[in-house]
Amino acid sequence: MTHKEIKKQIQSQLEAALVGLKGQLGEKKFNNRIKKAAKLLSEGLGKEEKTVAPKVAITKAAPAKKTAAPKATVKKAVAKKAPVKKTIIPVAKKTVVAATAKKKAPLKRK
């Protein structure tokens, strides 16, 4: 039997067993709940499990190390430039204008 067939069979059995509940809940709510219950009850039934063949580990041979002599690095002659001197130019400080609009309230003392 397939999963769908098992699910429909469970639905029909639940509907036959719970006839009295159908009048209390109403037809639409009753059918929705029967479908959900049948789905949960039939979970895992009717599904054929596939046999998984165990994977054989394939070992690869380690790659042979190269025994060639390391190549000599070639140094290129680069004309060195004289370092650039940075001059610091003094900047005039900005004057800060005090805000006179705000007045502080006098502290209350006892």
NUMARFI-881917 format. One record per residue (C-alpha): residue number from 1; residue in three letters; x, y, z. Coordinates in nm, 2 decimals. Example, Ala and Ser with C-alpha at 12.3 -4.5 7.8 and 13.67 -1.06 7.14 Angstrom:
2
+-----+------+--------+--------+--------+
! pos ! code !      x !      y !      z !
+-----+------+--------+--------+--------+
!   1 !  ALA !   1.23 !  -0.45 !   0.78 !
!   2 !  SER !   1.37 !  -0.11 !   0.71 !
+-----+------+--------+--------+--------+
REM end
This chain:
110
+-----+------+--------+--------+--------+
! pos ! code !      x !      y !      z !
+-----+------+--------+--------+--------+
!   1 !  MET !   0.00 !   0.00 !   0.00 !
!   2 !  THR !   0.12 !   0.35 !  -0.07 !
!   3 !  HIS !   0.13 !   0.63 !   0.17 !
!   4 !  LYS !  -0.17 !   0.80 !   0.03 !
!   5 !  GLU !  -0.38 !   0.48 !   0.05 !
!   6 !  ILE !  -0.29 !   0.43 !   0.41 !
!   7 !  LYS !  -0.37 !   0.80 !   0.49 !
!   8 !  LYS !  -0.72 !   0.77 !   0.33 !
!   9 !  GLN !  -0.79 !   0.45 !   0.51 !
!  10 !  ILE !  -0.70 !   0.61 !   0.85 !
!  11 !  GLN !  -0.93 !   0.91 !   0.76 !
!  12 !  SER !  -1.23 !   0.69 !   0.69 !
!  13 !  GLN !  -1.18 !   0.49 !   1.01 !
!  14 !  LEU !  -1.15 !   0.81 !   1.22 !
!  15 !  GLU !  -1.46 !   0.96 !   1.06 !
!  16 !  ALA !  -1.66 !   0.64 !   1.14 !
!  17 !  ALA !  -1.54 !   0.63 !   1.50 !
!  18 !  LEU !  -1.59 !   1.00 !   1.58 !
!  19 !  VAL !  -1.94 !   1.06 !   1.43 !
!  20 !  GLY !  -2.06 !   1.24 !   1.75 !
!  21 !  LEU !  -1.78 !   1.49 !   1.74 !
!  22 !  LYS !  -1.87 !   1.60 !   1.39 !
!  23 !  GLY !  -2.19 !   1.76 !   1.51 !
!  24 !  GLN !  -2.01 !   1.95 !   1.79 !
!  25 !  LEU !  -1.73 !   2.09 !   1.58 !
!  26 !  GLY !  -1.90 !   2.14 !   1.25 !
!  27 !  GLU !  -1.81 !   1.97 !   0.93 !
!  28 !  LYS !  -1.53 !   2.19 !   0.81 !
!  29 !  LYS !  -1.33 !   2.19 !   1.14 !
!  30 !  PHE !  -1.40 !   1.82 !   1.18 !
!  31 !  ASN !  -1.26 !   1.73 !   0.84 !
!  32 !  ASN !  -0.95 !   1.95 !   0.89 !
!  33 !  ARG !  -0.87 !   1.79 !   1.22 !
!  34 !  ILE !  -0.93 !   1.44 !   1.08 !
!  35 !  LYS !  -0.69 !   1.51 !   0.79 !
!  36 !  LYS !  -0.42 !   1.64 !   1.03 !
!  37 !  ALA !  -0.46 !   1.34 !   1.26 !
!  38 !  ALA !  -0.44 !   1.09 !   0.97 !
!  39 !  LYS !  -0.13 !   1.26 !   0.84 !
!  40 !  LEU !   0.04 !   1.23 !   1.18 !
!  41 !  LEU !  -0.07 !   0.87 !   1.23 !
!  42 !  SER !   0.04 !   0.76 !   0.88 !
!  43 !  GLU !   0.38 !   0.93 !   0.91 !
!  44 !  GLY !   0.65 !   0.68 !   0.81 !
!  45 !  LEU !   0.40 !   0.42 !   0.69 !
!  46 !  GLY !   0.39 !   0.30 !   0.33 !
!  47 !  LYS !   0.72 !   0.45 !   0.24 !
!  48 !  GLU !   0.98 !   0.20 !   0.12 !
!  49 !  GLU !   1.32 !   0.25 !   0.27 !
!  50 !  LYS !   1.59 !   0.25 !   0.01 !
!  51 !  THR !   1.89 !   0.03 !   0.09 !
!  52 !  VAL !   2.20 !   0.23 !   0.09 !
!  53 !  ALA !   2.51 !   0.05 !  -0.02 !
!  54 !  PRO !   2.80 !   0.12 !   0.21 !
!  55 !  LYS !   3.06 !   0.34 !   0.04 !
!  56 !  VAL !   3.40 !   0.19 !   0.00 !
!  57 !  ALA !   3.68 !   0.43 !   0.10 !
!  58 !  ILE !   3.92 !   0.48 !  -0.19 !
!  59 !  THR !   4.27 !   0.56 !  -0.07 !
!  60 !  LYS !   4.48 !   0.76 !  -0.30 !
!  61 !  ALA !   4.85 !   0.73 !  -0.32 !
!  62 !  ALA !   5.04 !   1.03 !  -0.18 !
!  63 !  PRO !   5.18 !   1.24 !  -0.45 !
!  64 !  ALA !   5.56 !   1.21 !  -0.49 !
!  65 !  LYS !   5.75 !   1.50 !  -0.36 !
!  66 !  LYS !   5.96 !   1.69 !  -0.61 !
!  67 !  THR !   6.33 !   1.66 !  -0.56 !
!  68 !  ALA !   6.43 !   1.94 !  -0.80 !
!  69 !  ALA !   6.66 !   2.21 !  -0.67 !
!  70 !  PRO !   6.48 !   2.53 !  -0.56 !
!  71 !  LYS !   6.50 !   2.80 !  -0.82 !
!  72 !  ALA !   6.72 !   3.09 !  -0.73 !
!  73 !  THR !   6.53 !   3.41 !  -0.69 !
!  74 !  VAL !   6.62 !   3.69 !  -0.92 !
!  75 !  LYS !   6.65 !   4.03 !  -0.77 !
!  76 !  LYS !   6.55 !   4.31 !  -0.98 !
!  77 !  ALA !   6.73 !   4.64 !  -0.95 !
!  78 !  VAL !   6.48 !   4.90 !  -0.85 !
!  79 !  ALA !   6.58 !   5.26 !  -0.84 !
!  80 !  LYS !   6.52 !   5.38 !  -0.49 !
!  81 !  LYS !   6.34 !   5.71 !  -0.47 !
!  82 !  ALA !   6.43 !   5.96 !  -0.20 !
!  83 !  PRO !   6.17 !   5.97 !   0.08 !
!  84 !  VAL !   5.92 !   6.25 !   0.04 !
!  85 !  LYS !   5.94 !   6.50 !   0.33 !
!  86 !  LYS !   5.61 !   6.61 !   0.46 !
!  87 !  THR !   5.59 !   6.96 !   0.60 !
!  88 !  ILE !   5.35 !   7.04 !   0.87 !
!  89 !  ILE !   5.16 !   7.37 !   0.81 !
!  90 !  PRO !   5.03 !   7.53 !   1.13 !
!  91 !  VAL !   4.66 !   7.59 !   1.12 !
!  92 !  ALA !   4.50 !   7.87 !   1.32 !
!  93 !  LYS !   4.27 !   7.75 !   1.59 !
!  94 !  LYS !   3.90 !   7.83 !   1.56 !
!  95 !  THR !   3.76 !   8.05 !   1.82 !
!  96 !  VAL !   3.48 !   7.90 !   2.02 !
!  97 !  VAL !   3.18 !   8.11 !   2.08 !
!  98 !  ALA !   3.02 !   8.05 !   2.42 !
!  99 !  ALA !   2.65 !   8.00 !   2.42 !
! 100 !  THR !   2.51 !   8.28 !   2.62 !
! 101 !  ALA !   2.15 !   8.20 !   2.56 !
! 102 !  LYS !   2.14 !   7.92 !   2.82 !
! 103 !  LYS !   2.11 !   8.04 !   3.18 !
! 104 !  LYS !   2.17 !   7.81 !   3.47 !
! 105 !  ALA !   1.90 !   7.80 !   3.73 !
! 106 !  PRO !   2.04 !   7.89 !   4.08 !
! 107 !  LEU !   2.09 !   7.60 !   4.31 !
! 108 !  LYS !   1.83 !   7.56 !   4.59 !
! 109 !  ARG !   2.00 !   7.54 !   4.93 !
! 110 !  LYS !   1.84 !   7.45 !   5.26 !
+-----+------+--------+--------+--------+
REM end
